[in-house]
Amino acid sequence: MQSSHTPTRRFTPVFDEDHLVAAGGLPAVMGLAERAGFTGLLKARLTVPSPNAPVKVRALVSGMLAGADTIDGMDILRSGGTQKVVGAVRAPSTLGTHLRSYTHGHTLQMGGINRQLLTNLAPMVPTLFGSDPLVMVDLDDTIREVHGYSKQAVAYGYNHVKGLNALVATISTDHSAPVIAGAQLRRGNVKSGEHAAWHATRALTLAKKVRPDVQIMGRADSAFCTCTFVHAFQDAGCWFSVTIPQWQTVTRAISGITEDAWVGIHYPDAIFEEDTGEWISDAEVAEVPFTAFTSHPKKDQVTCRLIVRRVKRLNPKAHAGQGELFDTYRYHPFITNSDLSMLQADERHRGHALIEQVMAELKGNALAHLPSGRFTANSAWLQLAVLAFNISRAAAHAAGMNTARMPTIRQRLVMVPVRIAHHSRRRILHYPTHWPWQQEFMDLWDHATGSDPPLAA
């Protein structure tokens, strides 16, 4: 039985306040994007045949920043006084109609807008791309699981899950969390490395633009180990670090490594072994010269270093019959053309796992659902999710929260409750007293309302 003294019995909820805003941080976060020329870019580059397209794109991105992961969730923008602080919004049904008007070409335009917005944000928020001497470009893909058969291009992917495939390319440094240089939604049963070189080239172009005259390294797993993909980095004068499948040429090279060539290493933090579901803290590393893609014409073959990490199996007998080479150890080979030491190269390559966090953040936010049965609408949804991700990342850097992730950014900078008041023909935003992250929010506000004019398209 509920006690008569519980707090809920002493209050009466009434939803009648027009001057409250749940996502009171949106003016600052979207204001930062506006200073970087967001609306100007939409007007200049997006040709989607939908009235007031920039207004609808801004509304969709604002809704995603506020946590909306479905079309219906965009109704949060029409609550209380939100429209007074974020500008014009549209009904969810209107936004859904807008998404269905996109073609593949329009999604490419959105990708170009994203890259230019990041270019404009780079000088405004210098820590966004860091100052480290090495810039990392990572590519990976993930399956966004869906249910039913009504969505176009749905199929069973590499992990035997029915859905659509999302390819993502990120840029990061040691002291700057990843931003998304580009993304593309693809059919569910696509090969991971299909057209990956095209996306790598665009990510490299952006990386060179925002961080000129620094060394760039591209990383990817074995699904992306193709001749064209590796050449995308090598031909651009960049380093690559790509996991290579255990082809016959690779296993022969590994079997030729002498026992005294292996160098033992101990990881301060245990590493999760995805293939076995085990945590490991000790391994051995060795390297040999290697020529990759020997089945291709000689001009396309890649002379590089083959670096191999091996870890002991916990149950060697379970793998009996695979040959002596694989009875005791699991081997993890990758190829690279970097001049890093063997141990440094191995450590760098293992850092590729950070892109998994980006995938998790997308799936925990707007990419929790793909809202339409139309493939191009879902492709546009992914591009909008990327824009929201990057804008939130820039906002975090402007607030001095360089390593914060989207849930933290939303809690501390976006979902700040605010009450709107008017005084001498001015709108005053009243935020909570003793907000724990007041200083960080004001740092963001200063960036968003700086005296510099907005950047042109």
N, C-alpha and C positions, 0 to 999 in steps of 0.2 A: 504494500500500500504506500502511496506517495504521501510524504509528510506535508502538512499545510505550511510548514516553515521553509520549504525549498524555494530558492530564488525565483524559479519560473512562475510560481504562484503570485509573486509580488509585482510582476511586470505584465504589460499588455502590448504586444507588437502591433504597430500600425505603420504601414508603408505609405507615407504621405509627405515625405520631405523632398522638395524639389531642389534643395541647395546642397545636398550631400553627393559626394562622388566617391565611389569605392576605389577606383584606380586613379588616385590623385597625382600619381607620378607621371602619367601620360603626357601632360604638357611639357615636362622637362625632357623626357626620353624622345618624344616625337619632335620636340623643338630642336634637339641636337641634329636629328636627321634633316630637318628643314634648313638649318644653317649649312648643311652639306649639300643643299640643292635638290632634295628628294622630289618635291613636287615639280620643280623645273625639269628634272630628268624625265619624269613620267609624261609631262606635257610634250616634251621634245621628241621622245623616243618610242612611246607606247602608242601603237596605232589600232588597238583593239576597238571594234565597232560597237562601243557601248557609251551612252551619254555620260558625261562627267566621270570618265574612267579614273582620273587621278584621285577624285574624292572617294571612289569605291575602293581603290587600292589602299589608300591611307586608312580607311575604315577597317579593312580586312587585316592589315598589319597591326593596327592599334588593338583590335580585338584579340589577335594572337598574343600580343605582348601582355594583355590582361588575362591570358590563360584560356581563351576560347580555342577549343580543338574541334569544333563542328560549326556548321553554318548557323544552326540555332543558337549556339553559344555567343554569336556576335551581338545578340540582344543586350548584352551587358553594357554596350555603348549607348543604349537608349534609356538607361536607368538614371534616376535622379537628375543631377545637373551635369552629367558627363558631356553632353553635346556643347555645353557652354565653355568647356575647357579644351576639348579636342577638335572642335569645329563640326562641320556637317557630317552626319552619318546616314546610313541607309538601313532599311529593314532587311532582315536576313534573306527573305525571298528575293529581294532585289540584288543582293550580293551574290546569291546563287545563280541568278540569271546572268549576271556579269561574268562569272567564272565560266559558264557554258559557252560564252562567245569567243573564248580563246582558241587559237589554232597553234600548231607547233611553232610557227614563226613568231607568234606573240610571246610564247614562253622563252624563245631565244632572246627576244627583246628584253624581257624581264631579267634574264641572266646578264645581259650587257649593262642594264641599269644597276644591278647589284655590284658589278665590278667597278663601275664608275663611281658609285656611292662610296665604296671602300676607298677608292683613290682620293676622293674629296675629303673623307674623314681622316685619312692618314696624317696630314699636317695639323689638323685641328686637335687630334688626340694622339700625340706622338708615341705613347706607349702601346698603341693598338697593334703595331707590328714590331715593337721592341727595337733594341739597338744592338742585339747580339750579332756576332760576326757570321753566324750560320743560320740560314732560314730554311725551314723544313716545309716541303710540299707533300702532303699525303693524299692518296686516293684509296677509296674502299667503297664497297657497296653493301646494301642490306636489303632484306626482304620485308616489306611492310605487309603483314598478314591481313587478309580480308576474308570475309565469309559470304557465301552465296555466289551466284554465277552472273550477276547483272552488270558487273563492272567490266569495261573493255580491257583487253590485254592481260587479264588475270590468268596465271598459270602456276604450276608447281615449280619452284626454283631449286637452286643447288642444295638447299637444306630440306627439301621435300615438304616445304610449307607453301600453301597456296596464297599467292599475293602478287604484288607488283615490286619491281626492283628499283631501288633508288641509289644512284651513283653520286658520291660526294667527294669533292676535292677541297682540302683545307690548307691554310697557311698558318704556321706557328713558329715560335722561337722558344728558347729555354725560359724566357721571362714574360712571354705573352701567350695567353691561351688561344686556341685555334679560332680563326674566323673561316667562313665558308667562301671559297673563291668561286665555286660553281657547283651545280647539282643538276641531275636529270632523272626524270622518272622513265622507267623502261618496262617492257613486258616482263612478266614474272619469270619466264624461262630463258632469259637472255644470258649469254656467257658474260661473266663478270668483266672480262677485259675487252669486250666489244666497244670500239670507238673510244677506248680509254685514253689513247694517245692524243686525240682531239681535245679532250678535257684537260689533259696534262699540259698541253701547249698553252691553253688559255690561262690556266693557273700560273704557269711560269711567267707569262707576259705580265700578269698583274703583280706577281712577286717582284719582278725586276723593276716595275714602275714605282712601287711603294718603297722598295729597299734596293735602290740601284747600287751597283759596285760591291755587292756582298756575295759570298758563296751560297749557292742554293743546292739543297739535296732533296731528291725525290724518293719517296718510300712507298712500297706496296707489297702485298702478299703474293703468293705463287699464282693466284688466279689472274694476275695482271702481267705475268712474266711472258711477254711477247716481244718479238723483235722490234716492231714499230713502237711499242710503249717505251722500251729502254732507249731506243734511238731518239725519242722525243726529248729526253733529258740530255743524252750525250751530245746530240747535234746542237743543242742550245748552250753548250758549254757548262752544263751543270753536273753535279754528282748524282748518282743513282744508288739505291740500296734496295734490292728487290729479292724477295724469297724466290728460290728457283725449285721447280718440282724435281723429284729424284729420278731424272731421266738416266739412261744408261751412261751417258758421258759424265754425269754428276756422280753416280755411284762408283764408276771406275776411278774418278779423281779422289773420292773419299777413301776408297780401298788402298790407294797408293800413299796415303799419309802414314808416316811411321809413328810408332808409339811415343817416341821422344819429342815429337813435334807438337803434341797436345799440351796446352797450358791450362792449368786448373784455375778456376775463378770461384769466388764465393760472393753471392749476392747479399748485400745488407738486408734487403727486403725480398722475401720469397717471391718467385715468379709463378704465375698460374699457367700450367701446361694444358692448353685447350684440348689437345688430342686425347689426353688420358684423364683429364679432370683432376690432376694432381698439382700440388704446390712443390716447387723445387727451390733449393737454395744453393746448390753446388752444380757446377758444370765444367766442361773443358772446351777449349776453343783452339782451332788450328786453321791455317789457310794455305792455299796453293794457287799458283797462276792458273788461269782458266780461259778458255775460249768458248763463248756461248753462241748458240744458234748455228752450229756447224752444218746443219741441213740447208741453210740459206746460202745464197751466193757469197763469195768471199768478202765482197765489199760491205755486206750487211752483217757479217759476223762481228762479235764484240769481244775484244780482248780485255780481260778484267781480272779481279781477284775473287776467288771462291773462298768464302769464310764459312766455317762449319762449327756449329755448337752441338755438343753431344751431352746427353744426360743418361744416367743409368736407369734401366728399366727396373721397376719394383718386382715384376714377376716375369723374368725372361722366358720361363717354360711356356707361358701362355702364347708365345710367338714362335714356337718351335717350327722348323721347316722353312723359315724365311731366309736361311743362309747365315753363315757365321757372322757376317758384317752387322746384321741387325738383331742378333740374338741377345746382346747385352746392353746395347745403347739405342737411344732414339737420336736421330741426326736431323739437324735443322740448318740446311745450307742456304746461303744467300750470296748474290753477286753484287759487287760494288766497284766503282772506279775512283773512290775517294782516296786521299792520301793520309787518312787518319790511321792511327795504330790499330792493330788487330782488335784489341780489347775495346778501344774507343769506338771502332766501327760496329762491333757487336752491340755495345750499349746503345748507340744511336739507332741501330736497326730495331732493337726491342722497343724503342720509344714510339714505334708506329702504332702501338696499342692505344695511344691517346685518342685516335680518331673514333674508337669505339664509344668514348664518352660523348663525343659530338652526336653520334647516332642515337645514343640513349637520351640525350637532351631533346633532340628533334621528336623522337617517339614519345617522350614524356610531355610534349607540348602539342604543337599544331599537327604533327605527323602521327598523333595517336589514332587519327582516322583519315581516310581518304573519302571525302564527302559525296562524291558524284559518281554516277555510273559511266560518265564520259571520260575517256582517258585524258584528253587535252585539258579538261577542267581540273582533274587531279594533278596534272603536270603543273598547271598554273598555281595550284594550292601549294605544291612543294616549293616553287619559286618564292611565293609570299612567305612561307615558313622560313626560308633562308634569309630573306630580308629582315624579318622580325628577329631572327637569331643574331644577325650581324649588328643590327641597331642596338639590341640589348647588350651585346658585347662591347660596343663602343661606349654606351652609357656607363657600363661598369668601369671601364678605363677612365672615363671622365670623372667618375666619382672616387677614383683611387682604389677600386676593388678589382684589381687586374686579373685575379684568378677566379673570380666568382662565376658560378654556373647559373643557368637560366632560372631554376627554382629560387635560388638566393637573390638574384637580381629582381625577380618579380616580387618577392616578399619585402625587400628592403627599399626598392626604388620605384616600383610601379604601383603595387597595391597599397599605397599610402592613403588612408582615408582623409578627405578634405571637405571642409564646409566653405561654400562660396558666400561672400558678403560684398556689399557695395558701399563705397565711401568716396565722396567727392568725384562721382562719375568714374571711379576706378573699381575694378574687381579685386578683392583681397581674398587670397586663399589661406584659410586657417587650417594648419596641419596639427596633429596631436602634440600636446605638450610632452616634453621628455621623450620624443621619438628617438630610439637608440641610435639611429643612423642619420641623425639630422645633419651632421657635418658633411657626410658623404653625399647626401641629397643636395645640399647647398653647393657643393663643388660641381655636381652635375648641372645644377641650375645656372651657375655662372658660365659654364661651357655653352649651354643651350641658349642663353640670352646675351652672349658676348656682343661687343660693339662691332665686330667684323660683319660686313654685309654677307648675305647668303651667297654661296658659290653658284655660279651659273651652270646651266646644263651643257 
